[in-house]
Amino acid sequence: MTPRRTITVTGEGSAEAVPDLLTLTLAIEVRRDAAGAAYDDAGQLAAAVTDVLREQGVAGLDLRTSGLNLRAELVWAENQGQKLTGYVASTTLVARVSPPSAAPSAISAAVAAGGDSLRINGIEQGFTDSSAVAALAQEAAWREAEAKAARFAALAGSRLGQVLSIDQRPEQGSPIPLMGDMKRAFASEGVAIEAGSVAVSASVVVQWELASPESRAG
């Protein structure tokens, strides 16, 4: 039996869209002489930050505590070794803000509520539903894979037959800045946040059967 001739290629594609969601990561960090005081004060500040975010329109389902830590703070002193200087309590709050244009006001309110104990650990822009832009990226990846496979098949004196397997790779997204009016719209309060666009990438590995030029597709 003649072994089946196949070709396997990888196609990659991407699609861009303006994000409609901003994920904000905030941390509260409090230093006190006693562990209980550090823990209690961190909790009160976290509650205050959560309350003002709700007042800014962030829904309860879009607020999540992702970390809680209480530790002793030690320093090295010459001729004394390690010395206890106090206790540090910290907690992390993740807030999903939509639309992203509401983010500067929400961040300013959170900073005012958290004061010197607040840390902004980062923001990430994305989509409340990424299925539409992901579908466009997948289509682009398929088109590239098919074009690449057809080109190699022609070089080999063959053509593409039936598809034998499809392996979709995980999607990835990365922010691509946009300038102009969108940037100005986000600068209404506090630090300006560029709206940007988010490029969702897709990758697919496809295997085709190679058919001779005169045969009919299976």
N, C-alpha and C positions, 0 to 999 in steps of 0.2 A: 504494500500500500504506500502510495506517495504521501510523504508527510505534508500536513497542511502548512502552507506558507502564510505568515502573518506579519503585521507591522504594528508596533506599539509606539505611540507618541504622547507627549505631554503638551497640553494647551493651557495657556494662561490668559486671563482677561481681567479687566477691571471696569467699574462704573462709579461715577461720582454723583453725589447729591448733597444739598445743603442740610446739615444736621438739624433735627428738631428736639434734641435732648442733650443736656449737659449733666454729667455726673461729677459731683463735687465731693472731695474727700477732705474732711476737717479733723483735726486732732485737738483735744484739750489736755494740757499737761500742767500739773500743779505740784509745787514743792512746799512742803510744810515740815515742822519739827516732829510732828507725831503722825503715825500711819493713818489713824482714824480721821484726823483733820484733813489730810491730803485726800483721802478717799471721799469724804463727805463733800469737800469743796469742789472736787472734780465732778462729782455727780450733780451738784447744784448748777455749776457752770454749763455742763452738758445739757441739762434740762432747759436752761435759759436760752441756749443756742437753738435747741430744738423748737422751743416755743416761738422764737422770732422767725425761724424758717417757715413754720406753719402759718404765721401771720403774713408772710411773703407769698403765700399760695402754694407751698410745697405740701403735697398730700401725705397723710400718715403712712400710706403704703410705699411712698417714695423716700422714706427715712429709715435708715438701718444702722444700728450699732455693730461695728465689725471687730472691735478690740477693746480689751480692758486689762490694765496692768497696774500693779502696785509693787514697788521695789524700794529697797533701802539704797540710799545714795552714800557711797563711800569714797573717801579721798586718802591718798597716801601722804602721811606726815613723817618727816625725818625724825628718827629715833622713837617714833610712836607706832609705826606701821599703819595699818588701815584704821581710819577714823570715821565714825558715823556722823554725817552732817545733816541728815534729815531723810525724808521719804518723798518719793515721787509717785503720783498717781496719774495715769493717762488713759484716755479712751478715744476711740476713733468713730466718727460719724460719717456715713455716706448718704448724700442727698442727691436725688434725681430731680433736676430743674427743667421744666418744659413750659413754654418755649425758652430757648437759651437766652433770649433778649432779657429775661427776668433775672438772669444770673448776677449781674453787677449789683443790683439793689439787694438781692438776697445775701450776697457775700458781704457787702458793707454792713448789713444788719447783723450778720453772724459775728463779724469782727467787733462791732460795738458791744455785743452781748458777751463775747468771750474775753475781750480785753487782751492783756498781755499773755494770757494763758492759752490763747488760740493759735493754732498752727494750720496753715493751708498746705496740705500735702499733695495737691494736684487736682487738675480738672481733665475730663475726657469727654469729647463730643461724639455723639452717635445718633441713633434713631430709636424712636419708640417702637417702630416696626421696620426691620431692615429687609423684609422679604422681597420687596419690589426691586430695590437696588441690587440685592444679591442675585436675583434672577437675571438681571441685565449682565452682571459680571459673569455668570455661568454661561450665558449665551455667547458672550465674547470669547470665553475660554474654549467652548465647543467649536466655534468657527475657526479659531486658530489651529486647534488640533486637527480638524478635518482638512484645512488647507495644507498644513504641513504634511499630513499623511498622504494626501493626493499627490503632492509634489514629489515625495520620495518614491511613491509607487510608480509614477510616470518615469522617473529616472531608472527604475528597475525593470522597465518594460512591462509593467502590470497596471492594474487599476484596483480601486478599493471595492471589496465585496461587502459582505454583511459585517455588522459590528459584533464582536465576540465578547467584549467586556468593557465596562466603564467603571472607573474608580475616581470618585470625587474627593479632592483634598479639602481640608478645613479652610474656611474663608478667613480673610484677614482685612482689617480696616486701619487706615492711617489718615490723620488730618492733613489737608492741603490748604494753606492759607489763601483767602480771597481778600482783596483790598476794596477801597471805595466806600459806597454807601453802607454796605453791611457792617464794615468796621465802625463807622461813625454811629450807627444805630446801637451798637453794643457799648458805646462809651458814655452813656448817659449818666452813670454814677460810678465812682470808684475807679479801679483799674480797668482800662479798655480790654475787652475780650473779642478777638476777631472771630467772626462767625465761621469763616472758612468753609470748606467742603470736606466731606469724608469719602475717600476712595476705598470701596470694598473690592477686594481681589478674590479671584476664584482660580482654582487649578484643577484640571481633569486629566486623567490618564486613560486613553482609549486604545483598545486593540481591535484592528480590522483584519479580516481575511483578505489576502491578496489573490485577486482573480486575474486570469489572462485577459488580454484586451478583447479577444473575440468571444469570451464566455459572457453569459448573462448574469446579472447580479442575483445572488441568492436571497 
